[in-house]
Amino acid sequence: TPSSYELTIQNYPNPFNNQTFIQYTIPKNEFIKLTMYDILGREIETLVNEVQTQGKHSIPWQAKGLSSGVYFAVLKYQNKIATQKIIYQK
């Protein structure tokens, strides 16, 4: 595990219409939290809130019942935070 590990998160497709996949990599088994927020900073949904194994992960997200617009996926790992802007277009 590199000592200067940079936490990253991405999604595809972006913008999306029905469903997008949020991808992230963690360098070791660790507790993570992945939460979706709207443009006003309100929490929409927590997708992951548990210890996960080392490696790449992908989780689908559907914006059911939400308006078109900008949303943010926020990944918390140890004392680091990574954010991905996600655009939802109906």
MDTraj code that builds the backbone (N, CA, C; nanometers):
import mdtraj as md
import numpy as np

residues = "THR PRO SER SER TYR GLU LEU THR ILE GLN ASN TYR PRO ASN PRO PHE ASN ASN GLN THR PHE ILE GLN TYR THR ILE PRO LYS ASN GLU PHE ILE LYS LEU THR MET TYR ASP ILE LEU GLY ARG GLU ILE GLU THR LEU VAL ASN GLU VAL GLN THR GLN GLY LYS HIS SER ILE PRO TRP GLN ALA LYS GLY LEU SER SER GLY VAL TYR PHE ALA VAL LEU LYS TYR GLN ASN LYS ILE ALA THR GLN LYS ILE ILE TYR GLN LYS".split()
xyz = np.array([
    [0.0841, -0.1178, 0.0000],
    [0.0000, 0.0000, 0.0000],
    [0.0887, 0.1242, 0.0000],
    [0.0726, 0.2120, -0.0969],
    [0.1526, 0.3337, -0.0993],
    [0.1218, 0.4211, 0.0213],
    [0.2247, 0.4860, 0.0756],
    [0.2026, 0.5703, 0.1925],
    [0.1306, 0.6988, 0.1564],
    [0.1339, 0.7402, 0.0297],
    [0.0668, 0.8631, -0.0115],
    [-0.0557, 0.8309, -0.0961],
    [-0.1352, 0.7368, -0.0526],
    [-0.2537, 0.6946, -0.1259],
    [-0.3516, 0.8100, -0.1394],
    [-0.3936, 0.8370, -0.2618],
    [-0.4915, 0.9417, -0.2869],
    [-0.6279, 0.8763, -0.3079],
    [-0.7233, 0.9164, -0.2301],
    [-0.8588, 0.8624, -0.2388],
    [-0.9276, 0.9201, -0.3614],
    [-0.9841, 0.8343, -0.4455],
    [-1.0535, 0.8809, -0.5652],
    [-1.1873, 0.8104, -0.5785],
    [-1.2762, 0.8781, -0.6474],
    [-1.4093, 0.8242, -0.6741],
    [-1.4499, 0.8746, -0.8117],
    [-1.5207, 0.7927, -0.8862],
    [-1.5703, 0.8335, -1.0172],
    [-1.7002, 0.7602, -1.0454],
    [-1.7693, 0.8052, -1.1482],
    [-1.8919, 0.7351, -1.1865],
    [-1.9051, 0.7338, -1.3381],
    [-1.9837, 0.6395, -1.3876],
    [-2.0125, 0.6321, -1.5304],
    [-2.1520, 0.5750, -1.5482],
    [-2.2291, 0.6150, -1.6447],
    [-2.2041, 0.7340, -1.7248],
    [-2.2303, 0.8601, -1.6425],
    [-2.1788, 0.9702, -1.6896],
    [-2.2003, 1.0997, -1.6251],
    [-2.1968, 1.2064, -1.7332],
    [-2.3089, 1.2682, -1.7652],
    [-2.4395, 1.2598, -1.6996],
    [-2.5080, 1.1262, -1.7271],
    [-2.6097, 1.0982, -1.6429],
    [-2.6826, 0.9726, -1.6579],
    [-2.8326, 0.9997, -1.6589],
    [-2.9076, 0.8993, -1.7073],
    [-3.0518, 0.9140, -1.7176],
    [-3.1242, 0.8276, -1.6150],
    [-3.0923, 0.7038, -1.6044],
    [-3.1641, 0.6135, -1.5160],
    [-3.0756, 0.5640, -1.4023],
    [-2.9569, 0.5185, -1.4370],
    [-2.8677, 0.4579, -1.3379],
    [-2.7227, 0.4914, -1.3707],
    [-2.6436, 0.5128, -1.2677],
    [-2.5005, 0.5338, -1.2823],
    [-2.4284, 0.4386, -1.1881],
    [-2.3026, 0.4107, -1.2177],
    [-2.2220, 0.3238, -1.1333],
    [-2.1114, 0.4068, -1.0697],
    [-2.1023, 0.4017, -0.9389],
    [-2.0013, 0.4741, -0.8643],
    [-1.8893, 0.3760, -0.8333],
    [-1.7668, 0.4116, -0.8754],
    [-1.6508, 0.3248, -0.8563],
    [-1.5507, 0.3914, -0.7630],
    [-1.4890, 0.3110, -0.6789],
    [-1.3845, 0.3600, -0.5892],
    [-1.2924, 0.2441, -0.5554],
    [-1.1710, 0.2774, -0.5127],
    [-1.0718, 0.1777, -0.4741],
    [-1.0226, 0.2104, -0.3343],
    [-1.0142, 0.1072, -0.2494],
    [-0.9596, 0.1274, -0.1156],
    [-0.8358, 0.0391, -0.0993],
    [-0.7304, 0.0938, -0.0360],
    [-0.6028, 0.0226, -0.0299],
    [-0.5963, -0.0892, 0.0733],
    [-0.6867, -0.0918, 0.1698],
    [-0.6875, -0.2008, 0.2678],
    [-0.8277, -0.2146, 0.3251],
    [-0.8538, -0.3246, 0.3922],
    [-0.9837, -0.3452, 0.4552],
    [-1.0073, -0.2307, 0.5532],
    [-1.1185, -0.1620, 0.5369],
    [-1.1420, -0.0423, 0.6179],
    [-1.2898, -0.0062, 0.6148],
    [-1.3337, 0.0656, 0.7181],
    [-1.4696, 0.1173, 0.7231],
    [-1.4795, 0.2346, 0.6265],
    [-1.5821, 0.2319, 0.5416],
    [-1.6069, 0.3442, 0.4518],
    [-1.7534, 0.3836, 0.4590],
    [-1.7780, 0.5076, 0.4187],
    [-1.9149, 0.5567, 0.4082],
    [-1.9270, 0.6296, 0.2759],
    [-2.0262, 0.5896, 0.1964],
    [-2.0539, 0.6514, 0.0675],
    [-2.1953, 0.7068, 0.0729],
    [-2.2065, 0.8383, 0.0618],
    [-2.3347, 0.9056, 0.0786],
    [-2.3624, 0.9967, -0.0399],
    [-2.4884, 1.0034, -0.0802],
    [-2.5315, 1.0918, -0.1885],
    [-2.5955, 1.2169, -0.1282],
    [-2.5622, 1.3334, -0.1871],
    [-2.6161, 1.4622, -0.1433],
    [-2.6717, 1.5372, -0.2630],
    [-2.7718, 1.6227, -0.2373],
    [-2.8209, 1.7087, -0.3441],
    [-2.7392, 1.8374, -0.3486],
    [-2.7727, 1.9267, -0.4401],
    [-2.6956, 2.0490, -0.4607],
    [-2.7016, 2.1419, -0.3389],
    [-2.8030, 2.1270, -0.2546],
    [-2.8161, 2.2099, -0.1347],
    [-2.7462, 2.1491, -0.0135],
    [-2.6823, 2.0327, -0.0334],
    [-2.6097, 1.9685, 0.0756],
    [-2.6946, 1.8774, 0.1621],
    [-2.8168, 1.8509, 0.1193],
    [-2.9038, 1.7595, 0.1948],
    [-2.8683, 1.6156, 0.1606],
    [-2.8618, 1.5323, 0.2627],
    [-2.8321, 1.3909, 0.2420],
    [-2.9502, 1.3237, 0.1746],
    [-2.9229, 1.2552, 0.0643],
    [-3.0264, 1.1854, -0.0122],
    [-3.0331, 1.0384, 0.0273],
    [-2.9154, 0.9756, 0.0323],
    [-2.9115, 0.8307, 0.0571],
    [-2.7696, 0.7883, 0.0948],
    [-2.7587, 0.6948, 0.1872],
    [-2.6307, 0.6336, 0.2190],
    [-2.6244, 0.5001, 0.1461],
    [-2.5248, 0.4853, 0.0582],
    [-2.5125, 0.3644, -0.0223],
    [-2.4262, 0.2585, 0.0446],
    [-2.3227, 0.3004, 0.1176],
    [-2.2333, 0.2075, 0.1869],
    [-2.2006, 0.2680, 0.3223],
    [-2.2064, 0.1847, 0.4259],
    [-2.1741, 0.2283, 0.5619],
    [-2.1244, 0.1059, 0.6388],
    [-2.0056, 0.0556, 0.5974],
    [-1.9561, -0.0699, 0.6524],
    [-1.8083, -0.0886, 0.6213],
    [-1.7493, -0.1900, 0.6808],
    [-1.6127, -0.2288, 0.6482],
    [-1.6163, -0.3000, 0.5134],
    [-1.5260, -0.2597, 0.4244],
    [-1.5156, -0.3252, 0.2943],
    [-1.3739, -0.3737, 0.2731],
    [-1.3616, -0.4719, 0.1851],
    [-1.2320, -0.5316, 0.1578],
    [-1.1499, -0.4452, 0.0633],
    [-1.0213, -0.4650, 0.0700],
    [-0.9267, -0.3949, -0.0161],
    [-0.9601, -0.4179, -0.1627],
    [-0.9407, -0.3151, -0.2458],
    [-0.9578, -0.3302, -0.3894],
    [-1.0608, -0.2367, -0.4482],
    [-1.0966, -0.2676, -0.5736],
    [-1.1926, -0.1853, -0.6471],
    [-1.3348, -0.2285, -0.6132],
    [-1.4219, -0.1288, -0.6072],
    [-1.5629, -0.1533, -0.5797],
    [-1.6469, -0.0713, -0.6762],
    [-1.7644, -0.1214, -0.7096],
    [-1.8583, -0.0512, -0.7955],
    [-1.9978, -0.0724, -0.7389],
    [-2.0716, 0.0366, -0.7267],
    [-2.2063, 0.0268, -0.6722],
    [-2.3013, 0.1080, -0.7601],
    [-2.4168, 0.0493, -0.7978],
    [-2.5117, 0.1244, -0.8801],
    [-2.5907, 0.2241, -0.7961],
    [-2.6299, 0.3342, -0.8592],
    [-2.7184, 0.4309, -0.7939],
    [-2.8239, 0.4742, -0.8923],
    [-2.9501, 0.4636, -0.8495],
    [-3.0639, 0.5083, -0.9296],
    [-3.1254, 0.6290, -0.8609],
    [-3.1558, 0.7311, -0.9380],
    [-3.2115, 0.8547, -0.8840],
    [-3.3640, 0.8515, -0.8912],
    [-3.4227, 0.7455, -0.8392],
    [-3.5686, 0.7291, -0.8426],
    [-3.6359, 0.8373, -0.7588],
    [-3.7337, 0.9029, -0.8192],
    [-3.8112, 1.0030, -0.7477],
    [-3.7395, 1.1359, -0.7304],
    [-3.6228, 1.1520, -0.7902],
    [-3.5473, 1.2763, -0.7767],
    [-3.5600, 1.3602, -0.9031],
    [-3.5411, 1.4892, -0.8886],
    [-3.5445, 1.5819, -1.0014],
    [-3.4116, 1.5785, -1.0751],
    [-3.4150, 1.6163, -1.2022],
    [-3.2906, 1.6330, -1.2759],
    [-3.2063, 1.7379, -1.2069],
    [-3.0752, 1.7217, -1.2107],
    [-2.9881, 1.8201, -1.1499],
    [-2.8547, 1.7621, -1.1095],
    [-2.7835, 1.8367, -1.0266],
    [-2.6504, 1.7992, -0.9818],
    [-2.6590, 1.7347, -0.8439],
    [-2.5898, 1.6233, -0.8292],
    [-2.5809, 1.5513, -0.7028],
    [-2.4335, 1.5242, -0.6749],
    [-2.4025, 1.4912, -0.5516],
    [-2.2641, 1.4647, -0.5131],
    [-2.2543, 1.3318, -0.4405],
    [-2.1576, 1.2493, -0.4834],
    [-2.1241, 1.1266, -0.4127],
    [-2.0042, 1.1601, -0.3242],
    [-2.0179, 1.1364, -0.1937],
    [-1.9113, 1.1686, -0.0989],
    [-1.8642, 1.0388, -0.0337],
    [-1.7355, 1.0084, -0.0524],
    [-1.6746, 0.8875, 0.0007],
    [-1.5841, 0.9255, 0.1170],
    [-1.6108, 0.8687, 0.2348],
    [-1.5288, 0.8930, 0.3523],
    [-1.4521, 0.7654, 0.3850],
    [-1.3196, 0.7789, 0.3942],
    [-1.2303, 0.6667, 0.4205],
    [-1.1232, 0.7163, 0.5165],
    [-1.1157, 0.6567, 0.6346],
    [-1.0247, 0.7026, 0.7399],
    [-1.0492, 0.8521, 0.7629],
    [-0.9469, 0.9338, 0.7485],
    [-0.9658, 1.0776, 0.7683],
    [-0.9669, 1.1529, 0.6352],
    [-0.9971, 1.0820, 0.5256],
    [-0.9986, 1.1415, 0.3925],
    [-1.1405, 1.1438, 0.3377],
    [-1.1636, 1.2420, 0.2505],
    [-1.2939, 1.2550, 0.1848],
    [-1.2708, 1.2802, 0.0368],
    [-1.3459, 1.2094, -0.0478],
    [-1.3428, 1.2322, -0.1923],
    [-1.4848, 1.2603, -0.2381],
    [-1.4985, 1.3527, -0.3317],
    [-1.6301, 1.3933, -0.3802],
    [-1.6350, 1.3827, -0.5322],
    [-1.7486, 1.3368, -0.5830],
    [-1.7710, 1.3279, -0.7283],
    [-1.9019, 1.3978, -0.7616],
    [-1.8969, 1.4929, -0.8532],
    [-2.0189, 1.5599, -0.9009],
    [-2.0849, 1.4696, -1.0041],
    [-2.2151, 1.4475, -0.9864],
    [-2.2915, 1.3590, -1.0741],
    [-2.4102, 1.4372, -1.1288],
    [-2.4295, 1.4307, -1.2601],
    [-2.5385, 1.5036, -1.3237],
    [-2.6468, 1.4061, -1.3676],
    [-2.7678, 1.4303, -1.3182],
    [-2.8843, 1.3463, -1.3507],
    [-2.9717, 1.4214, -1.4499],
    [-2.9944, 1.3617, -1.5677],
    [-3.0785, 1.4203, -1.6709],
    [-3.1894, 1.3237, -1.7056],
    [-3.3119, 1.3680, -1.6892],
    [-3.4254, 1.2818, -1.7248],
    [-3.4485, 1.2857, -1.8741],
])
top = md.Topology()
chain = top.add_chain()
for i, resn in enumerate(residues, 1):
    res = top.add_residue(resn, chain, resSeq=i)
    for name in ("N", "CA", "C"):
        top.add_atom(name, md.element.get_by_symbol(name[0]), res)
traj = md.Trajectory(xyz[None], top)
